[in-house]
Each structure stands twice: as C-alpha cells, then as structure tokens.
Amino acid sequence: MDIYLLRPESSLISCNIFPGISDHNGFVFEVRWDEIFRKTKVERIVPVYHETDVLGLQAFLREIFNMWAGNGNCVEEIRMSYKDIIFDGIKRYVPKKI
C-alpha cells in the first residue's frame, strides 16, 4: 500500500491508474507546481577520478616533489605549496565531466 500526501490538494490536476506487474498497479499524477518549488540545475564540473592518468600523475609528482622538497620558510607556506601541486596534478591528469 502506498500513501501519497499532496499539499495543497488543489495542485492535483489528475490521477490515472494503470495495470502493473502481478497485483500491483501504477499511478500517474499530473500536478501543478508553483515556481517557488522549482530549482534550476546548475551545471558543475566533476572530476572522474577512476579515469585518472595514474602514470602521468606519478611522473608529474615525482618531478615536482624533487624540486619542491624542503623549500619553504614555514609550515603554512609548505602546506600551501603542497596543496597547489596536488591541485595542479588533478587539473592536468584527472578528466572531468559536466
């Protein structure tokens, strides 16, 4: 048994029942939505980590870390430099999708 709650009730335009599998039925509701409930989808870029060019990233990190090791005056400077190197490697070797 399925229960559907709809507020306000006046937003329901129609309801149709269709035969389903076995003793189950399908329901199709036509509902009027107010604009305040709709959110526009924002496209964003998502890294696809499982398709990373691992060998390229490893070679990049080995080369950069040899030059980078020990450079820096304080912990915060070293941390920021390390973070920049990692983000640069992700930007170069991890593909992205929208």
Protein Blocks (a to p, Z undefined) as FASTA:
>chain_A
ZZdddddfklpmbdcddddehjbccddddddddfklpccddddddddfklccfklmmmmm
mmmmmmmgopajbfklmmmmmmmmmmmmmmmmmccdZZ
